Amino acid sequence: MPKLILVHERGNCIGCGACAAIAPDCWRMGKDGLADLIGGKDAGGGRYSRQISESELSTNKQAATTCPVNVIHLEKDGKREI
Ligand code: SF4
């Protein structure tokens, strides 16, 4: 089972809402208008991350590729995929 880590560069999020619409189990819009990675841990530098399961992969890949400013990334076994 590969280790899948979702990373959000929240500091560069523009709050378009696409991730929360596509993958609402993992993303919601915060009170400040920017997206929150649900369950994400502060990784410093405005970045948040958390591990996801295989079942969460498909929608989050879609969210990452849809993000207009490319601030959602996916790491598989330590290697950046998106
Ligand atoms: S899709 Fe990207 S820019 Fe839009 S709210 Fe989500 S993280 Fe922010």
Backbone and ligand atoms as CSV (ligand in chain L), in Angstrom:
chain,resi,resn,atom,element,x,y,z
A,1,MET,N,N,0.857,-1.199,0.000
A,1,MET,CA,C,0.000,0.000,0.000
A,1,MET,C,C,0.890,1.245,0.000
A,2,PRO,N,N,0.832,2.075,-1.040
A,2,PRO,CA,C,1.678,3.280,-1.059
A,2,PRO,C,C,1.233,4.291,-0.007
A,3,LYS,N,N,2.198,5.054,0.486
A,3,LYS,CA,C,1.871,6.117,1.437
A,3,LYS,C,C,1.523,7.369,0.632
A,4,LEU,N,N,0.315,7.837,0.815
A,4,LEU,CA,C,-0.177,8.987,0.048
A,4,LEU,C,C,-0.319,10.189,0.966
A,5,ILE,N,N,0.355,11.260,0.627
A,5,ILE,CA,C,0.299,12.488,1.435
A,5,ILE,C,C,-0.235,13.636,0.578
A,6,LEU,N,N,-1.242,14.277,1.114
A,6,LEU,CA,C,-1.818,15.444,0.455
A,6,LEU,C,C,-1.201,16.685,1.099
A,7,VAL,N,N,-0.791,17.622,0.264
A,7,VAL,CA,C,-0.167,18.847,0.773
A,7,VAL,C,C,-0.925,20.058,0.229
A,8,HIS,N,N,-1.217,20.987,1.114
A,8,HIS,CA,C,-1.890,22.226,0.710
A,8,HIS,C,C,-1.006,23.414,1.042
A,9,GLU,N,N,-0.644,24.158,0.025
A,9,GLU,CA,C,0.086,25.412,0.247
A,9,GLU,C,C,-0.975,26.484,0.485
A,10,ARG,N,N,-1.481,26.478,1.715
A,10,ARG,CA,C,-2.638,27.337,2.020
A,10,ARG,C,C,-2.325,28.816,1.833
A,11,GLY,N,N,-1.087,29.169,2.071
A,11,GLY,CA,C,-0.691,30.571,1.948
A,11,GLY,C,C,-0.892,31.125,0.549
A,12,ASN,N,N,-0.971,30.238,-0.453
A,12,ASN,CA,C,-1.153,30.693,-1.832
A,12,ASN,C,C,-2.531,30.353,-2.398
A,13,CYS,N,N,-3.409,29.820,-1.540
A,13,CYS,CA,C,-4.784,29.504,-1.968
A,13,CYS,C,C,-5.514,30.802,-2.271
A,14,ILE,N,N,-6.330,30.796,-3.339
A,14,ILE,CA,C,-7.095,32.005,-3.682
A,14,ILE,C,C,-8.573,31.862,-3.322
A,15,GLY,N,N,-8.936,30.715,-2.718
A,15,GLY,CA,C,-10.293,30.552,-2.211
A,15,GLY,C,C,-11.358,30.372,-3.275
A,16,CYS,N,N,-11.007,29.721,-4.378
A,16,CYS,CA,C,-11.998,29.546,-5.457
A,16,CYS,C,C,-13.086,28.542,-5.096
A,17,GLY,N,N,-12.786,27.640,-4.174
A,17,GLY,CA,C,-13.794,26.684,-3.712
A,17,GLY,C,C,-13.864,25.375,-4.482
A,18,ALA,N,N,-13.057,25.228,-5.508
A,18,ALA,CA,C,-13.142,24.019,-6.343
A,18,ALA,C,C,-12.842,22.736,-5.556
A,19,CYS,N,N,-11.824,22.772,-4.727
A,19,CYS,CA,C,-11.449,21.550,-3.982
A,19,CYS,C,C,-12.580,21.103,-3.068
A,20,ALA,N,N,-13.214,22.049,-2.393
A,20,ALA,CA,C,-14.305,21.704,-1.472
A,20,ALA,C,C,-15.516,21.171,-2.225
A,21,ALA,N,N,-15.704,21.619,-3.460
A,21,ALA,CA,C,-16.820,21.129,-4.268
A,21,ALA,C,C,-16.529,19.725,-4.792
A,22,ILE,N,N,-15.290,19.475,-5.144
A,22,ILE,CA,C,-14.912,18.187,-5.748
A,22,ILE,C,C,-14.686,17.106,-4.696
A,23,ALA,N,N,-14.044,17.466,-3.601
A,23,ALA,CA,C,-13.684,16.471,-2.568
A,23,ALA,C,C,-14.097,16.990,-1.184
A,24,PRO,N,N,-15.405,17.086,-0.940
A,24,PRO,CA,C,-15.879,17.679,0.323
A,24,PRO,C,C,-15.518,16.860,1.563
A,25,ASP,N,N,-15.155,15.606,1.387
A,25,ASP,CA,C,-14.738,14.806,2.553
A,25,ASP,C,C,-13.379,15.268,3.076
A,26,CYS,N,N,-12.594,15.916,2.230
A,26,CYS,CA,C,-11.239,16.318,2.625
A,26,CYS,C,C,-11.041,17.825,2.692
A,27,TRP,N,N,-11.929,18.579,2.050
A,27,TRP,CA,C,-11.738,20.031,1.956
A,27,TRP,C,C,-12.995,20.771,2.354
A,28,ARG,N,N,-12.823,21.883,3.033
A,28,ARG,CA,C,-13.952,22.779,3.312
A,28,ARG,C,C,-13.394,24.206,3.275
A,29,MET,N,N,-14.304,25.146,3.083
A,29,MET,CA,C,-13.873,26.531,3.023
A,29,MET,C,C,-13.844,27.108,4.431
A,30,GLY,N,N,-12.753,27.772,4.765
A,30,GLY,CA,C,-12.588,28.354,6.090
A,30,GLY,C,C,-13.276,29.708,6.205
A,31,LYS,N,N,-13.366,30.185,7.426
A,31,LYS,CA,C,-14.027,31.484,7.663
A,31,LYS,C,C,-13.295,32.628,6.980
A,32,ASP,N,N,-12.007,32.446,6.733
A,32,ASP,CA,C,-11.234,33.499,6.065
A,32,ASP,C,C,-11.331,33.408,4.543
A,33,GLY,N,N,-12.174,32.482,4.056
A,33,GLY,CA,C,-12.391,32.393,2.614
A,33,GLY,C,C,-11.419,31.487,1.891
A,34,LEU,N,N,-10.470,30.917,2.611
A,34,LEU,CA,C,-9.503,30.019,1.991
A,34,LEU,C,C,-9.859,28.577,2.339
A,35,ALA,N,N,-9.366,27.635,1.531
A,35,ALA,CA,C,-9.683,26.229,1.765
A,35,ALA,C,C,-8.909,25.687,2.963
A,36,ASP,N,N,-9.567,24.778,3.685
A,36,ASP,CA,C,-8.916,24.046,4.768
A,36,ASP,C,C,-8.847,22.572,4.380
A,37,LEU,N,N,-7.674,22.004,4.544
A,37,LEU,CA,C,-7.517,20.552,4.385
A,37,LEU,C,C,-7.975,19.927,5.702
A,38,ILE,N,N,-9.112,19.255,5.669
A,38,ILE,CA,C,-9.696,18.704,6.890
A,38,ILE,C,C,-8.725,17.683,7.502
A,39,GLY,N,N,-8.383,17.913,8.749
A,39,GLY,CA,C,-7.458,17.002,9.426
A,39,GLY,C,C,-6.000,17.270,9.110
A,40,GLY,N,N,-5.751,18.325,8.338
A,40,GLY,CA,C,-4.377,18.643,7.959
A,40,GLY,C,C,-3.561,19.172,9.135
A,41,LYS,N,N,-2.302,18.815,9.162
A,41,LYS,CA,C,-1.412,19.293,10.230
A,41,LYS,C,C,-0.535,20.415,9.664
A,42,ASP,N,N,-0.277,21.401,10.498
A,42,ASP,CA,C,0.552,22.533,10.103
A,42,ASP,C,C,1.970,22.051,9.815
A,43,ALA,N,N,2.386,22.196,8.568
A,43,ALA,CA,C,3.725,21.738,8.174
A,43,ALA,C,C,4.695,22.910,8.076
A,44,GLY,N,N,4.253,24.104,8.504
A,44,GLY,CA,C,5.114,25.279,8.466
A,44,GLY,C,C,5.073,25.977,7.116
A,45,GLY,N,N,5.390,27.235,7.120
A,45,GLY,CA,C,5.460,27.997,5.876
A,45,GLY,C,C,4.124,28.114,5.154
A,46,GLY,N,N,3.032,28.066,5.907
A,46,GLY,CA,C,1.714,28.171,5.280
A,46,GLY,C,C,1.246,26.886,4.634
A,47,ARG,N,N,1.946,25.792,4.920
A,47,ARG,CA,C,1.587,24.499,4.321
A,47,ARG,C,C,0.939,23.588,5.357
A,48,TYR,N,N,-0.016,22.806,4.869
A,48,TYR,CA,C,-0.690,21.811,5.716
A,48,TYR,C,C,-0.661,20.485,4.979
A,49,SER,N,N,-0.603,19.402,5.717
A,49,SER,CA,C,-0.559,18.101,5.046
A,49,SER,C,C,-1.188,17.024,5.904
A,50,ARG,N,N,-1.564,15.970,5.235
A,50,ARG,CA,C,-2.032,14.784,5.943
A,50,ARG,C,C,-2.039,13.593,4.998
A,51,GLN,N,N,-2.017,12.416,5.598
A,51,GLN,CA,C,-2.056,11.190,4.810
A,51,GLN,C,C,-3.495,10.943,4.353
A,52,ILE,N,N,-3.649,10.414,3.158
A,52,ILE,CA,C,-4.979,10.022,2.687
A,52,ILE,C,C,-4.954,8.546,2.316
A,53,SER,N,N,-6.141,7.987,2.216
A,53,SER,CA,C,-6.263,6.572,1.863
A,53,SER,C,C,-6.446,6.430,0.354
A,54,GLU,N,N,-6.318,5.210,-0.121
A,54,GLU,CA,C,-6.522,4.925,-1.554
A,54,GLU,C,C,-7.915,5.366,-1.994
A,55,SER,N,N,-8.893,5.202,-1.094
A,55,SER,CA,C,-10.269,5.538,-1.464
A,55,SER,C,C,-10.453,7.052,-1.614
A,56,GLU,N,N,-9.542,7.828,-1.048
A,56,GLU,CA,C,-9.642,9.290,-1.162
A,56,GLU,C,C,-8.795,9.835,-2.316
A,57,LEU,N,N,-8.092,8.934,-2.978
A,57,LEU,CA,C,-7.116,9.356,-3.986
A,57,LEU,C,C,-7.754,10.003,-5.218
A,58,SER,N,N,-8.765,9.355,-5.757
A,58,SER,CA,C,-9.344,9.812,-7.016
A,58,SER,C,C,-9.890,11.249,-6.945
A,59,THR,N,N,-10.707,11.530,-5.941
A,59,THR,CA,C,-11.288,12.877,-5.855
A,59,THR,C,C,-10.213,13.919,-5.547
A,60,ASN,N,N,-9.222,13.530,-4.760
A,60,ASN,CA,C,-8.178,14.503,-4.424
A,60,ASN,C,C,-7.229,14.766,-5.589
A,61,LYS,N,N,-7.036,13.744,-6.434
A,61,LYS,CA,C,-6.255,13.963,-7.656
A,61,LYS,C,C,-6.986,14.976,-8.529
A,62,GLN,N,N,-8.295,14.806,-8.593
A,62,GLN,CA,C,-9.110,15.721,-9.394
A,62,GLN,C,C,-9.045,17.133,-8.809
A,63,ALA,N,N,-9.127,17.227,-7.484
A,63,ALA,CA,C,-9.044,18.539,-6.838
A,63,ALA,C,C,-7.687,19.178,-7.132
A,64,ALA,N,N,-6.635,18.391,-7.041
A,64,ALA,CA,C,-5.281,18.918,-7.251
A,64,ALA,C,C,-5.086,19.406,-8.683
A,65,THR,N,N,-5.599,18.648,-9.643
A,65,THR,CA,C,-5.396,19.050,-11.039
A,65,THR,C,C,-6.338,20.183,-11.433
A,66,THR,N,N,-7.426,20.349,-10.685
A,66,THR,CA,C,-8.380,21.422,-10.980
A,66,THR,C,C,-7.975,22.742,-10.332
A,67,CYS,N,N,-7.261,22.681,-9.221
A,67,CYS,CA,C,-6.872,23.904,-8.503
A,67,CYS,C,C,-6.203,24.888,-9.472
A,68,PRO,N,N,-6.784,26.079,-9.637
A,68,PRO,CA,C,-6.279,27.018,-10.641
A,68,PRO,C,C,-4.899,27.594,-10.333
A,69,VAL,N,N,-4.475,27.495,-9.084
A,69,VAL,CA,C,-3.161,28.045,-8.744
A,69,VAL,C,C,-2.177,26.949,-8.284
A,70,ASN,N,N,-2.565,25.697,-8.501
A,70,ASN,CA,C,-1.680,24.545,-8.230
A,70,ASN,C,C,-1.066,24.554,-6.830
A,71,VAL,N,N,-1.944,24.703,-5.846
A,71,VAL,CA,C,-1.429,24.698,-4.472
A,71,VAL,C,C,-1.792,23.413,-3.727
A,72,ILE,N,N,-2.373,22.448,-4.451
A,72,ILE,CA,C,-2.652,21.133,-3.861
A,72,ILE,C,C,-1.695,20.139,-4.503
A,73,HIS,N,N,-0.963,19.433,-3.666
A,73,HIS,CA,C,0.005,18.473,-4.180
A,73,HIS,C,C,-0.230,17.103,-3.570
A,74,LEU,N,N,0.209,16.086,-4.306
A,74,LEU,CA,C,0.063,14.718,-3.841
A,74,LEU,C,C,1.436,14.050,-3.884
A,75,GLU,N,N,1.820,13.484,-2.753
A,75,GLU,CA,C,3.097,12.754,-2.688
A,75,GLU,C,C,2.803,11.280,-2.479
A,76,LYS,N,N,3.438,10.463,-3.294
A,76,LYS,CA,C,3.268,9.012,-3.201
A,76,LYS,C,C,4.612,8.416,-2.817
A,77,ASP,N,N,4.674,7.794,-1.660
A,77,ASP,CA,C,5.916,7.222,-1.136
A,77,ASP,C,C,7.060,8.239,-1.200
A,78,GLY,N,N,6.760,9.469,-0.794
A,78,GLY,CA,C,7.784,10.502,-0.684
A,78,GLY,C,C,8.111,11.210,-1.971
A,79,LYS,N,N,7.456,10.814,-3.082
A,79,LYS,CA,C,7.746,11.440,-4.358
A,79,LYS,C,C,6.537,12.254,-4.821
A,80,ARG,N,N,6.760,13.499,-5.230
A,80,ARG,CA,C,5.644,14.335,-5.650
A,80,ARG,C,C,5.072,13.835,-6.983
A,81,GLU,N,N,3.768,13.582,-6.969
A,81,GLU,CA,C,3.070,13.139,-8.190
A,81,GLU,C,C,2.383,14.309,-8.869
A,82,ILE,N,N,1.833,15.207,-8.051
A,82,ILE,CA,C,1.106,16.375,-8.593
A,82,ILE,C,C,1.593,17.601,-7.837
L,1,SF4,S1,S,-8.945,24.662,-5.546
L,1,SF4,FE1,FE,-6.964,25.560,-4.931
L,1,SF4,S2,S,-7.267,27.786,-4.963
L,1,SF4,FE2,FE,-9.282,26.827,-5.016
L,1,SF4,S3,S,-9.901,26.813,-2.854
L,1,SF4,FE3,FE,-8.953,24.829,-3.294
L,1,SF4,S4,S,-6.788,25.050,-2.747
L,1,SF4,FE4,FE,-7.657,27.096,-2.880
